[in-house]
Amino acid sequence: WRSAAEQRVTNIYTDGSKMDERVGAAVYCNNPPISLSSKLPDHYCIFQAEIFAIRKAAEVAQKMETTTKVNVFVDSQAAIKALESKA
């Protein structure tokens, strides 16, 4: 086991957006370098795009070493509250 000081920390950032009826989601991490973007169906709302990005971030986090602490940063209060209610 590694001590807390030796534990690697990875920050993953998520975002979903809708502009001019086009919808997308993104996941970014600088270490290890990961940049994912997805075009989503035009009928999706911003909330669905945010949830999609969070799910992709979770998939990325699951592939990390078990000794890595992962922080996922989300800028959608609605998505956070929806996930908290499911926990």
Accessible surface in RSA format (square Angstrom, percent):
REM  Atomic radii and reference values for relative SASA: ProtOr
REM  Chains: A
REM  Algorithm: Lee & Richards
REM  Probe-radius: 1.40
REM  Slices: 20
REM RES _ NUM      All-atoms   Total-Side   Main-Chain    Non-polar    All polar
REM                ABS   REL    ABS   REL    ABS   REL    ABS   REL    ABS   REL
RES TRP A   1   300.45 120.6 223.28 108.1  77.17 181.2 200.98 107.2  99.47 161.4
RES ARG A   2   116.92  49.1  92.98  47.4  23.94  57.0  23.91  32.7  93.01  56.4
RES SER A   3    61.81  52.2  47.66  63.6  14.15  32.6  53.46 113.8   8.35  11.7
RES ALA A   4    93.10  85.6  67.46 104.1  25.64  58.3  71.89 101.2  21.21  56.2
RES ALA A   5   101.81  93.6  60.02  92.6  41.80  95.1  72.33 101.9  29.48  78.1
RES GLU A   6   108.63  62.4  90.77  68.7  17.86  42.5  39.33  76.1  69.29  56.6
RES GLN A   7    69.08  38.6  58.26  42.6  10.82  25.8   6.03  12.8  63.04  47.8
RES ARG A   8    95.17  40.0  89.28  45.5   5.89  14.0  46.41  63.4  48.75  29.5
RES VAL A   9    81.96  53.9  52.85  47.8  29.11  70.1  52.85  45.9  29.11  79.0
RES THR A  10     2.02   1.4   1.01   1.0   1.01   2.4   1.01   1.4   1.01   1.5
RES ASN A  11    48.47  33.4  45.41  43.9   3.06   7.4   1.52   3.7  46.95  45.4
RES ILE A  12     0.00   0.0   0.00   0.0   0.00   0.0   0.00   0.0   0.00   0.0
RES TYR A  13    95.63  44.6  94.17  53.6   1.46   3.8  66.35  49.9  29.28  36.1
RES THR A  14    10.31   7.3   0.00   0.0  10.31  24.6   1.63   2.2   8.67  13.1
RES ASP A  15    62.34  43.7  61.24  61.0   1.10   2.6  20.52  48.3  41.81  41.7
RES GLY A  16     6.20   7.6   0.00   N/A   6.20   7.6   0.93   2.6   5.27  11.8
RES SER A  17    58.85  49.7  56.84  75.9   2.01   4.6  29.61  63.1  29.24  41.0
RES LYS A  18    67.93  33.1  44.07  27.0  23.86  56.8  23.58  21.2  44.35  47.2
RES MET A  19   143.35  74.2 135.73  89.8   7.62  18.1 103.30  87.8  40.05  53.1
RES ASP A  20   124.67  87.3  94.31  93.9  30.36  71.8  35.11  82.6  89.56  89.3
RES GLU A  21   119.79  68.8 117.95  89.2   1.84   4.4  55.63 107.6  64.16  52.4
RES ARG A  22   157.10  66.0 152.97  78.0   4.13   9.8  49.25  67.3 107.85  65.4
RES VAL A  23     3.86   2.5   0.00   0.0   3.86   9.3   1.61   1.4   2.24   6.1
RES GLY A  24    19.65  24.2   0.00   N/A  19.65  24.2  17.10  46.9   2.55   5.7
RES ALA A  25     7.68   7.1   1.22   1.9   6.46  14.7   3.68   5.2   4.00  10.6
RES ALA A  26    41.24  37.9  39.13  60.4   2.11   4.8  40.81  57.5   0.43   1.1
RES VAL A  27     3.52   2.3   2.19   2.0   1.33   3.2   2.43   2.1   1.08   2.9
RES TYR A  28   113.43  53.0 113.27  64.4   0.16   0.4  82.70  62.1  30.73  37.9
RES CYS A  29     0.40   0.3   0.00   0.0   0.40   0.9   0.00   0.0   0.40   0.4
RES ASN A  30    99.74  68.8  82.55  79.8  17.19  41.4  16.32  39.3  83.41  80.6
RES ASN A  31    99.89  68.9  97.36  94.1   2.53   6.1  20.51  49.4  79.37  76.7
RES PRO A  32    43.70  31.8  43.15  39.3   0.55   2.0  43.70  36.1   0.00   0.0
RES PRO A  33   116.89  85.2  94.98  86.6  21.91  79.7  96.77  79.9  20.12 125.0
RES ILE A  34    39.32  22.4  32.21  24.0   7.10  17.1  37.45  27.0   1.87   5.1
RES SER A  35    93.32  78.9  63.48  84.7  29.84  68.7  29.49  62.8  63.83  89.4
RES LEU A  36    76.45  42.6  71.64  51.3   4.81  12.1  75.01  52.7   1.44   3.9
RES SER A  37    99.35  84.0  69.07  92.2  30.28  69.8  33.42  71.2  65.93  92.4
RES SER A  38    35.74  30.2  26.51  35.4   9.24  21.3  15.01  32.0  20.73  29.0
RES LYS A  39   135.13  65.9  99.05  60.8  36.08  85.9  92.47  83.2  42.66  45.4
RES LEU A  40     9.11   5.1   7.39   5.3   1.73   4.3   8.89   6.2   0.23   0.6
RES PRO A  41    59.76  43.6  48.47  44.2  11.29  41.0  59.09  48.8   0.67   4.2
RES ASP A  42    72.71  50.9  65.50  65.2   7.20  17.0  23.67  55.7  49.04  48.9
RES HIS A  43   146.31  80.0 117.54  81.7  28.77  73.6  92.88  95.7  53.43  62.2
RES TYR A  44    59.34  27.7  59.34  33.8   0.00   0.0  15.72  11.8  43.61  53.8
RES CYS A  45    58.46  44.2  57.54  64.2   0.92   2.2  38.01  96.3  20.45  22.1
RES ILE A  46    89.40  50.9  87.39  65.1   2.01   4.8  87.39  62.9   2.01   5.4
RES PHE A  47    82.55  41.3  77.05  47.7   5.50  14.3  79.71  48.3   2.84   8.1
RES GLN A  48    77.34  43.2  72.39  52.9   4.94  11.8  22.16  47.2  55.18  41.8
RES ALA A  49     0.00   0.0   0.00   0.0   0.00   0.0   0.00   0.0   0.00   0.0
RES GLU A  50     9.42   5.4   9.42   7.1   0.00   0.0   0.99   1.9   8.43   6.9
RES ILE A  51    50.24  28.6  49.96  37.2   0.29   0.7  49.96  36.0   0.29   0.8
RES PHE A  52    56.85  28.4  52.54  32.5   4.31  11.2  56.52  34.3   0.33   1.0
RES ALA A  53     0.45   0.4   0.00   0.0   0.45   1.0   0.45   0.6   0.00   0.0
RES ILE A  54    22.48  12.8  22.00  16.4   0.48   1.2  22.00  15.8   0.48   1.3
RES ARG A  55   162.45  68.2 157.44  80.3   5.00  11.9  47.51  64.9 114.93  69.7
RES LYS A  56    67.00  32.7  66.80  41.0   0.21   0.5  23.42  21.1  43.59  46.4
RES ALA A  57     0.14   0.1   0.14   0.2   0.00   0.0   0.14   0.2   0.00   0.0
RES ALA A  58    48.21  44.3  43.90  67.7   4.31   9.8  47.75  67.2   0.46   1.2
RES GLU A  59    57.54  33.0  56.09  42.4   1.45   3.4  29.12  56.3  28.42  23.2
RES VAL A  60    18.12  11.9  15.98  14.5   2.14   5.2  17.08  14.8   1.04   2.8
RES ALA A  61    24.96  22.9  16.54  25.5   8.42  19.2  16.77  23.6   8.19  21.7
RES GLN A  62   152.73  85.4 119.14  87.1  33.60  80.0  43.81  93.3 108.92  82.6
RES LYS A  63   179.19  87.4 142.20  87.3  36.99  88.1  95.33  85.8  83.86  89.3
RES MET A  64    28.90  15.0  10.57   7.0  18.34  43.7  11.81  10.0  17.10  22.7
RES GLU A  65    96.55  55.4  81.83  61.9  14.73  35.1  48.47  93.7  48.09  39.3
RES THR A  66   141.47 100.6 105.95 107.4  35.52  84.6  88.02 118.2  53.45  80.8
RES THR A  67    49.02  34.9  44.39  45.0   4.63  11.0  48.07  64.6   0.95   1.4
RES THR A  68    13.71   9.8   0.15   0.1  13.56  32.3   0.00   0.0  13.71  20.7
RES LYS A  69   103.31  50.4  97.83  60.0   5.48  13.0  49.98  45.0  53.32  56.8
RES VAL A  70    42.14  27.7  14.68  13.3  27.47  66.2  14.68  12.8  27.47  74.5
RES ASN A  71    44.75  30.9  40.90  39.5   3.85   9.3  11.70  28.2  33.04  31.9
RES VAL A  72    60.76  40.0  31.70  28.7  29.06  70.0  31.70  27.5  29.06  78.8
RES PHE A  73    95.27  47.7  90.96  56.3   4.32  11.2  93.65  56.8   1.62   4.6
RES VAL A  74    35.03  23.1  11.28  10.2  23.75  57.2  12.69  11.0  22.34  60.6
RES ASP A  75   106.22  74.4  68.39  68.1  37.84  89.5  46.76 110.0  59.47  59.3
RES SER A  76    16.29  13.8  10.57  14.1   5.72  13.2   8.86  18.9   7.43  10.4
RES GLN A  77   124.33  69.5 116.03  84.8   8.30  19.8  40.75  86.7  83.58  63.4
RES ALA A  78    62.07  57.1  48.75  75.2  13.32  30.3  55.51  78.2   6.56  17.4
RES ALA A  79     0.00   0.0   0.00   0.0   0.00   0.0   0.00   0.0   0.00   0.0
RES ILE A  80    68.09  38.7  66.90  49.8   1.19   2.9  67.91  48.9   0.19   0.5
RES LYS A  81   118.21  57.7 113.11  69.4   5.10  12.1  64.02  57.6  54.18  57.7
RES ALA A  82    31.36  28.8  23.44  36.2   7.92  18.0  30.69  43.2   0.67   1.8
RES LEU A  83    76.12  42.4  70.07  50.1   6.05  15.2  70.38  49.4   5.74  15.4
RES GLU A  84   113.17  65.0  96.12  72.7  17.05  40.6  42.28  81.8  70.90  57.9
RES SER A  85    89.34  75.5  50.81  67.8  38.54  88.8  51.04 108.7  38.30  53.7
RES LYS A  86   175.35  85.5 142.24  87.3  33.11  78.8  89.07  80.2  86.29  91.9
RES ALA A  87   123.11 113.2  51.25  79.1  71.86 163.5  89.23 125.7  33.88  89.8
END  Absolute sums over single chains surface
CHAIN  1 A     6274.2       5154.7       1119.5       3509.8       2764.4
END  Absolute sums over all chains
TOTAL          6274.2       5154.7       1119.5       3509.8       2764.4
